[in-house]
Amino acid sequence: MKFGIDRLLAEPELRKPLEGKRVALVAHPASVTADLTHSLDGLIAAGINVTSAFGPQHGLKGDKQDNMVETADEIDPFYKIPIFSLYGEVRRPTGEMMSSADVFLFDLQDLGCRIYTFVTTLLYLLEEAAKHGKTVWVLDRPNPAGRPVEGTLLVAGFESFVGAAAMPMRHGLTLGEMGQWFVRHFDLDVDYRVITMHHWLPEGPGEGWPDNRIWINPSPNAASLNMARAYAGTVMLEGATLSEGRGTTRPLEVLFGAPDVDAKAVLAEMQRIAPEWLKGCALRECWFEPTFHKHVGQLCNGLMIHAEGPFYAHQAFRPWRLQALAFKAIRSLNPNYSLWRGTDFKYEYTNDVLAIDVINGGPSLREWVDDSDAAPRDLEELAAPDEARWREEVAELLLY
């Protein structure tokens, strides 16, 4: 199979509309071809007039380790073109940035999760391209989490850089498809095109991620396919006091970790409350001591998620429910546990709102966890209609 960038470089007729145009590239470290050539190098070698490049959160080089660490603009030392940061002084490209090219090639590997900020970066680029009469092409890449949809739709008023619009946490689309939804949903008058993949089978071998392509971190803590599959759940730990494994070699692959939590007891409580939500993966007790971030230098007990190998069942695995269940079990065992980060923690620069609510796109998950009378069916009754609505809404936009 071929990703969008591979097709663009291999098929001269696809490149023909770029002749005589100034071209910009939005990229990160995973923006590579099948032979691991970076897209910037490949495009310039193919004779395309690349006049600028853009880096999203974590930078074009992917060197910024943590969230909310900004990247400065720079000049590429080899090609001498400007490298603009879309996670520095601005999140939305400025008029000056948009004036640097005629066609913008968007070639970011996504994780299939609403909160992964490359989704919002695409929306902002499309909106600015509409304002400035520019063209946007998405060089499409796989959604490593595949087609399954999970989570409640983002509630109006909770839009943020990690919540572009009313979509669920696990959206089931490629970024090329997501761009089509943005154009339709926001009624954008923009020249938009998707360079589709050849022979991507979202439910075929690899179930989202083709088994003949290696994994490259699109951001520093997206270190494996296992992480990509679990992320729609584990990312919610960023709104909790529990560790998500940052400061270890397996960040965002743990269901939780803390020095004052008994992982065996939590797992037993999860099995008691909603055993059906544990399907599709294996959970293994683990211990770790973060070298930075939450609980730094403290021995944490937690549960490791293995959504991989013989333990993985693609259709059964539901990471958003799994993470919600872990929160619920901890709350059930200790009703007074300080579970949520407070409003003093300004998640992605938001104010006066709990990080967990920003992440989940509304308060319903937190309220369900904190309500001692709320049962699994109550969360199911919130999420299932939203998931069905989203699947119906995007059905005609699917390209594969």
RODO-2510 file (C-alpha; in nm, 4 decimals, decimal comma):
residues 400
     n   res          X          Y          Z
     1     m     0,0000     0,0000     0,0000
     2     k     0,1039     0,3614    -0,0414
     3     f     0,0533     0,6649     0,1793
     4     g    -0,0413     0,9989     0,0242
     5     i     0,3162     1,1271     0,0176
     6     d     0,4362     0,8104    -0,1578
     7     r     0,1734     0,8482    -0,4283
     8     l     0,2491     1,2170    -0,4775
     9     l     0,6184     1,1457    -0,5284
    10     a     0,5611     0,8399    -0,7478
    11     e     0,2858     0,9733    -0,9765
    12     p     0,3831     1,2752    -1,1914
    13     e     0,0211     1,3486    -1,2843
    14     l    -0,0575     1,4113    -0,9155
    15     r     0,2268     1,6636    -0,8944
    16     k     0,1364     1,8443    -1,2162
    17     p    -0,1014     2,0989    -1,0486
    18     l     0,1925     2,2068    -0,8290
    19     e     0,3996     2,3234    -1,1259
    20     g     0,4660     2,6972    -1,1058
    21     k     0,3219     2,7111    -0,7518
    22     r     0,4862     2,7961    -0,4234
    23     v     0,4345     2,5032    -0,1904
    24     a     0,4356     2,4787     0,1902
    25     l     0,4615     2,1584     0,3923
    26     v     0,3083     2,0920     0,7344
    27     a     0,5106     1,8078     0,8829
    28     h     0,6661     1,6395     1,1852
    29     p     0,9161     1,3525     1,2404
    30     a     0,6711     1,0836     1,1208
    31     s     0,6216     1,2644     0,7896
    32     v     0,8301     1,0139     0,5982
    33     t     0,8014     0,8048     0,2830
    34     a     0,8063     0,4257     0,2677
    35     d     1,1889     0,4329     0,2519
    36     l     1,2015     0,6737     0,5523
    37     t     1,2926     0,9827     0,3510
    38     h     1,1441     1,2859     0,5225
    39     s     0,8659     1,4423     0,3177
    40     l     1,0462     1,7771     0,3032
    41     d     1,3519     1,6159     0,1470
    42     g     1,1430     1,4039    -0,0866
    43     l     0,9356     1,6920    -0,2175
    44     i     1,2363     1,9156    -0,2827
    45     a     1,4240     1,6291    -0,4493
    46     a     1,1217     1,5791    -0,6763
    47     g     1,1555     1,9380    -0,7980
    48     i     0,8628     2,0841    -0,6069
    49     n     0,9128     2,4501    -0,5184
    50     v     0,8859     2,4271    -0,1389
    51     t     0,9022     2,7834    -0,0068
    52     s     0,8129     2,7258     0,3598
    53     a     0,7407     2,4552     0,6129
    54     f     0,5280     2,4403     0,9271
    55     g     0,5615     2,2418     1,2471
    56     p     0,2650     2,1542     1,4734
    57     q     0,2753     2,0920     1,8502
    58     h     0,6131     1,9426     1,9531
    59     g     0,7745     2,1049     1,6483
    60     l     0,8784     2,0026     1,2994
    61     k     1,1635     1,8108     1,4606
    62     g     0,9399     1,6637     1,7327
    63     d     1,1893     1,7698     1,9966
    64     k     0,9548     1,9313     2,2514
    65     q     0,8904     1,6610     2,5089
    66     d     0,5950     1,7846     2,7121
    67     n     0,2595     1,9479     2,6432
    68     m     0,2426     2,3274     2,6447
    69     v     0,6082     2,3627     2,5476
    70     e     0,6247     2,6061     2,2590
    71     t     0,8461     2,6032     1,9504
    72     a     0,9979     2,9124     1,7907
    73     d     1,0057     2,9985     1,4208
    74     e     1,3388     2,9371     1,2497
    75     i     1,5155     2,9192     0,9153
    76     d     1,5964     2,5708     0,7915
    77     p     1,9790     2,5528     0,8001
    78     f     2,0003     2,3397     0,4844
    79     y     1,7216     2,4647     0,2569
    80     k     1,7197     2,8232     0,3905
    81     i     1,3380     2,8367     0,3941
    82     p     1,1302     2,9640     0,6889
    83     i     1,0011     2,7038     0,9336
    84     f     0,6899     2,8455     1,0989
    85     s     0,5660     2,7166     1,4327
    86     l     0,1959     2,6486     1,4781
    87     y     0,2564     2,5895     1,8472
    88     g     0,4532     2,8960     1,9462
    89     e     0,3386     3,2559     1,9495
    90     v     0,0359     3,1438     1,7462
    91     r    -0,1743     2,8298     1,6992
    92     r    -0,3453     2,9634     1,3888
    93     p    -0,1292     3,0583     1,0863
    94     t    -0,0983     3,4332     1,0405
    95     g    -0,1487     3,6245     0,7182
    96     e     0,2272     3,6512     0,6794
    97     m     0,2625     3,2756     0,7135
    98     m    -0,0151     3,2134     0,4626
    99     s     0,1514     3,4497     0,2151
   100     s     0,4564     3,2224     0,2009
   101     a     0,2916     2,9707    -0,0355
   102     d     0,0047     2,9048    -0,2738
   103     v    -0,0549     2,5371    -0,1899
   104     f    -0,0261     2,3876     0,1577
   105     l     0,0536     2,0161     0,1819
   106     f    -0,0597     1,8728     0,5156
   107     d     0,1319     1,5529     0,5913
   108     l     0,0871     1,4709     0,9593
   109     q     0,0502     1,1235     1,1067
   110     d    -0,2499     1,1298     1,3411
   111     l    -0,3636     0,8973     1,6226
   112     g    -0,7367     0,8994     1,5455
   113     c    -0,8227     1,0898     1,8619
   114     r    -0,9971     1,4285     1,8872
   115     i    -0,7617     1,5602     2,1539
   116     y    -0,4466     1,4988     1,9473
   117     t    -0,3894     1,8568     1,8400
   118     f    -0,2971     1,7895     1,4775
   119     v    -0,6722     1,7627     1,4134
   120     t    -0,7289     2,1198     1,5308
   121     t    -0,4219     2,2410     1,3419
   122     l    -0,5822     2,1085     1,0234
   123     l    -0,9035     2,2993     1,0953
   124     y    -0,7172     2,6246     1,1611
   125     l    -0,5194     2,5842     0,8379
   126     l    -0,8376     2,5219     0,6389
   127     e    -1,0070     2,8259     0,7908
   128     e    -0,7114     3,0511     0,7137
   129     a    -0,6764     2,9078     0,3643
   130     a    -1,0415     2,9943     0,3032
   131     k    -0,9784     3,3523     0,4162
   132     h    -0,6660     3,3963     0,2043
   133     g    -0,7669     3,2049    -0,1082
   134     k    -0,5108     2,9287    -0,0630
   135     t    -0,5213     2,5608    -0,1537
   136     v    -0,4856     2,2770     0,0990
   137     w    -0,3988     1,9177     0,0128
   138     v    -0,3949     1,6478     0,2795
   139     l    -0,1435     1,3757     0,1973
   140     d    -0,3420     1,1057     0,3700
   141     r    -0,2068     0,8595     0,6240
   142     p    -0,3668     0,5741     0,8196
   143     n    -0,5691     0,6109     1,1334
   144     p    -0,3773     0,3623     1,3526
   145     a    -0,6814     0,3190     1,5790
   146     g    -0,8923     0,2129     1,2811
   147     r    -1,2623     0,2751     1,2259
   148     p    -1,4130     0,2180     1,5763
   149     v    -1,5846     0,5248     1,7222
   150     e    -1,6029     0,5930     2,0947
   151     g    -1,6924     0,8687     2,3377
   152     t    -1,9455     1,1419     2,3858
   153     l    -1,9564     1,4291     2,1395
   154     l    -1,7844     1,7501     2,2468
   155     v    -2,0382     1,9843     2,4096
   156     a    -2,0865     2,3347     2,2681
   157     g    -1,8855     2,5818     2,4748
   158     f    -1,6045     2,3334     2,5415
   159     e    -1,4183     2,3978     2,2166
   160     s    -1,0422     2,4345     2,2626
   161     f    -0,7150     2,3485     2,0934
   162     v    -0,7838     1,9875     2,2000
   163     g    -1,1477     2,0057     2,0960
   164     a    -1,2059     2,1483     1,7492
   165     a    -1,5763     2,0689     1,7198
   166     a    -1,8563     1,8284     1,8117
   167     m    -1,6772     1,5012     1,7492
   168     p    -1,6186     1,2020     1,9781
   169     m    -1,2869     1,1217     2,1426
   170     r    -1,2132     0,8337     1,9042
   171     h    -1,3355     0,9566     1,5677
   172     g    -1,2482     0,6721     1,3288
   173     l    -1,1390     0,8971     1,0392
   174     t    -0,8172     0,9688     0,8553
   175     l    -0,7124     1,3334     0,8496
   176     g    -0,8072     1,3506     0,4835
   177     e    -1,1596     1,2448     0,5758
   178     m    -1,1615     1,4771     0,8763
   179     g    -1,0728     1,7664     0,6473
   180     q    -1,3784     1,6856     0,4369
   181     w    -1,5938     1,6925     0,7504
   182     f    -1,4481     2,0284     0,8549
   183     v    -1,5162     2,1780     0,5115
   184     r    -1,8780     2,0609     0,5255
   185     h    -1,9424     2,1234     0,8959
   186     f    -1,8049     2,4783     0,8952
   187     d    -1,9173     2,5542     0,5383
   188     l    -1,5656     2,6512     0,4337
   189     d    -1,5109     2,7929     0,0855
   190     v    -1,1667     2,6465     0,0359
   191     d    -0,9866     2,4652    -0,2435
   192     y    -0,9372     2,1294    -0,0708
   193     r    -0,8030     1,7999    -0,1992
   194     v    -0,7056     1,4658    -0,0492
   195     i    -0,4215     1,2649    -0,1981
   196     t    -0,5639     0,9309    -0,0935
   197     m    -0,3744     0,6210     0,0092
   198     h    -0,3677     0,3186    -0,2151
   199     h    -0,4977    -0,0020    -0,0618
   200     w    -0,5358     0,1077     0,2996
   201     l    -0,7591    -0,1477     0,4689
   202     p    -0,8793     0,0023     0,7979
   203     e    -1,0094    -0,3338     0,9162
   204     g    -0,7498    -0,5469     0,7373
   205     p    -0,4162    -0,6806     0,8676
   206     g    -0,2917    -0,4461     1,1393
   207     e    -0,6486    -0,3148     1,1859
   208     g    -0,5636     0,0421     1,1089
   209     w    -0,1873     0,0350     1,0901
   210     p    -0,0387    -0,1558     0,7920
   211     d     0,1966    -0,4266     0,9083
   212     n     0,4530    -0,3417     0,6381
   213     r     0,5180     0,0101     0,7720
   214     i     0,7285     0,0819     1,0778
   215     w     0,6075     0,3094     1,3567
   216     i     0,7754     0,6483     1,3991
   217     n     0,6764     0,8736     1,6877
   218     p     0,4569     1,1566     1,5547
   219     s     0,5141     1,3206     1,8936
   220     p     0,7668     1,2311     2,1639
   221     n     0,5266     1,0329     2,3833
   222     a     0,3514     0,8491     2,0983
   223     a     0,6093     0,5755     2,1069
   224     s     0,4201     0,2704     1,9810
   225     l     0,1131     0,1365     1,8080
   226     n    -0,0022     0,0145     2,1499
   227     m    -0,0006     0,3747     2,2705
   228     a    -0,1945     0,4894     1,9644
   229     r    -0,4648     0,2320     2,0333
   230     a    -0,4886     0,3141     2,4043
   231     y    -0,4604     0,6913     2,3707
   232     a    -0,8327     0,7708     2,3426
   233     g    -0,8536     0,6494     2,7012
   234     t    -0,5170     0,7156     2,8606
   235     v    -0,5039     1,0783     2,7455
   236     m    -0,7719     1,1525     3,0057
   237     l    -0,5104     1,0878     3,2747
   238     e    -0,3682     1,4277     3,1804
   239     g    -0,6693     1,5726     3,3614
   240     a    -0,6168     1,3521     3,6679
   241     t    -0,3650     1,3418     3,9514
   242     l    -0,2736     0,9881     3,8463
   243     s     0,0367     0,9353     3,6335
   244     e    -0,0036     0,8545     3,2645
   245     g     0,3521     0,7200     3,2614
   246     r     0,5282     1,0372     3,1499
   247     g     0,8850     1,0212     3,2702
   248     t     0,9029     0,6508     3,1801
   249     t     0,9735     0,4629     2,8589
   250     r     0,6049     0,3685     2,8068
   251     p     0,4033     0,6906     2,8480
   252     l     0,0281     0,6800     2,7869
   253     e     0,0291     0,3006     2,7800
   254     v    -0,0704     0,2699     3,1451
   255     l    -0,4264     0,2877     3,2733
   256     f    -0,2980     0,4721     3,5789
   257     g    -0,0078     0,4869     3,8195
   258     a     0,0244     0,6394     4,1666
   259     p     0,2168     0,5779     4,4893
   260     d    -0,1068     0,5570     4,6917
   261     v    -0,3186     0,3290     4,4720
   262     d    -0,3424    -0,0522     4,4962
   263     a    -0,3530    -0,1689     4,1350
   264     k    -0,4708    -0,5220     4,2195
   265     a    -0,7618    -0,3847     4,4175
   266     v    -0,8533    -0,1411     4,1401
   267     l    -0,8506    -0,4170     3,8789
   268     a    -1,0725    -0,6366     4,0960
   269     e    -1,3161    -0,3468     4,1395
   270     m    -1,3175    -0,2816     3,7659
   271     q    -1,4025    -0,6468     3,7052
   272     r    -1,6850    -0,6209     3,9566
   273     i    -1,8339    -0,2996     3,8143
   274     a    -1,8202    -0,3613     3,4366
   275     p    -1,6255    -0,6706     3,3261
   276     e    -1,7444    -0,6242     2,9653
   277     w    -1,5465    -0,2999     2,9420
   278     l    -1,2167    -0,4830     2,9988
   279     k    -1,2381    -0,6834     2,6773
   280     g    -1,0014    -0,6575     2,3839
   281     c    -0,6735    -0,6180     2,5732
   282     a    -0,4682    -0,7507     2,8626
   283     l    -0,4050    -0,5530     3,1816
   284     r    -0,0867    -0,6259     3,3732
   285     e     0,0140    -0,4906     3,7121
   286     c     0,3282    -0,2805     3,6880
   287     w     0,5554    -0,0578     3,8947
   288     f     0,7407     0,2496     3,7772
   289     e     0,9231     0,5536     3,9102
   290     p     0,8806     0,8611     3,6854
   291     t     1,1987     1,0544     3,6187
   292     f     0,9927     1,3699     3,5560
   293     h     0,6307     1,4894     3,5609
   294     k     0,3692     1,3617     3,8095
   295     h     0,4979     1,1631     4,1094
   296     v     0,8571     1,2167     4,0010
   297     g     1,0965     0,9967     4,1957
   298     q     0,8151     0,8048     4,3663
   299     l     0,7398     0,4362     4,3201
   300     c     0,4009     0,4062     4,1501
   301     n     0,1735     0,1044     4,1270
   302     g    -0,0377     0,0823     3,8150
   303     l    -0,1853    -0,1215     3,5333
   304     m    -0,0189    -0,1577     3,1943
   305     i    -0,2432    -0,1872     2,8886
   306     h    -0,1500    -0,4426     2,6218
   307     a    -0,3675    -0,3773     2,3155
   308     e    -0,1260    -0,5720     2,1012
   309     g    -0,0325    -0,9180     1,9822
   310     p    -0,2599    -1,2061     2,0845
   311     f    -0,4223    -0,9920     2,3541
   312     y    -0,5751    -0,7420     2,1099
   313     a    -0,9299    -0,7703     1,9784
   314     h    -0,9938    -0,4697     1,7575
   315     q    -1,3721    -0,4450     1,7771
   316     a    -1,3912    -0,5362     2,1470
   317     f    -1,1276    -0,2903     2,2728
   318     r    -1,2869     0,0315     2,4002
   319     p    -1,0182     0,2473     2,5634
   320     w    -1,2455     0,5418     2,6503
   321     r    -1,4759     0,3172     2,8544
   322     l    -1,1785     0,1300     3,0001
   323     q    -1,0239     0,4518     3,1306
   324     a    -1,3565     0,5758     3,2649
   325     l    -1,3940     0,2435     3,4465
   326     a    -1,0504     0,2764     3,6072
   327     f    -1,1466     0,6205     3,7392
   328     k    -1,4766     0,4798     3,8644
   329     a    -1,3081     0,1921     4,0450
   330     i    -1,0612     0,4229     4,2195
   331     r    -1,3460     0,6521     4,3238
   332     s    -1,5489     0,3514     4,4451
   333     l    -1,2618     0,2222     4,6589
   334     n    -1,1810     0,5670     4,7985
   335     p    -1,4629     0,8234     4,7621
   336     n    -1,2382     1,1001     4,8953
   337     y    -0,9435     1,0331     4,6647
   338     s    -0,8124     1,3565     4,5068
   339     l    -0,8641     1,2338     4,1535
   340     w    -0,8947     1,5450     3,9360
   341     r    -0,6495     1,8235     3,8687
   342     g    -0,7945     2,1583     3,9795
   343     t    -0,8800     2,4692     3,7822
   344     d    -0,5395     2,6153     3,8723
   345     f    -0,3931     2,3735     3,6146
   346     k    -0,4567     2,5555     3,2873
   347     y    -0,4757     2,2690     3,0421
   348     e    -0,3895     2,3914     2,6914
   349     y    -0,4202     2,7491     2,8129
   350     t    -0,7868     2,7227     2,9171
   351     n    -0,9130     2,9142     3,2203
   352     d    -1,1499     2,8294     3,5044
   353     v    -1,2365     2,4825     3,3814
   354     l    -1,1208     2,1413     3,5004
   355     a    -0,8674     1,9766     3,2710
   356     i    -1,0665     1,6527     3,2631
   357     d    -1,3665     1,8441     3,1265
   358     v    -1,1528     2,0149     2,8613
   359     i    -1,0095     1,6794     2,7574
   360     n    -1,3399     1,4953     2,7466
   361     g    -1,5180     1,7887     2,5826
   362     g    -1,7682     1,8359     2,8632
   363     p    -1,8346     1,7376     3,2259
   364     s    -2,0388     1,4200     3,1749
   365     l    -1,7610     1,1645     3,2229
   366     r    -1,6312     1,3303     3,5393
   367     e    -1,9841     1,3605     3,6776
   368     w    -2,0453     0,9919     3,6076
   369     v    -1,7257     0,8926     3,7879
   370     d    -1,8050     1,1090     4,0897
   371     d    -2,1696     1,0005     4,1213
   372     s    -2,1744     0,7005     4,3545
   373     d    -2,5176     0,6002     4,2231
   374     a    -2,4180     0,6089     3,8542
   375     a    -2,3835     0,2684     3,6893
   376     p    -2,2128     0,1615     3,3658
   377     r    -2,5452     0,1705     3,1825
   378     d    -2,5730     0,5425     3,2630
   379     l    -2,2470     0,6226     3,0815
   380     e    -2,3492     0,3871     2,8026
   381     e    -2,6760     0,5783     2,7615
   382     l    -2,4776     0,9005     2,7226
   383     a    -2,2172     0,7699     2,4805
   384     a    -2,3940     0,5177     2,2583
   385     p    -2,6367     0,7667     2,0924
   386     d    -2,3512     1,0128     2,0293
   387     e    -2,1378     0,7391     1,8753
   388     a    -2,4239     0,6268     1,6495
   389     r    -2,4913     0,9857     1,5443
   390     w    -2,1257     1,0416     1,4539
   391     r    -2,1019     0,7204     1,2520
   392     e    -2,4085     0,8222     1,0551
   393     e    -2,2835     1,1795     1,0090
   394     v    -1,9493     1,0803     0,8575
   395     a    -2,0540     0,7685     0,6652
   396     e    -2,0607     0,9381     0,3246
   397     l    -1,7181     1,0982     0,3818
   398     l    -1,5262     0,7725     0,4186
   399     l    -1,2673     0,7316     0,1448
   400     y    -1,1614     0,3730     0,2223
***
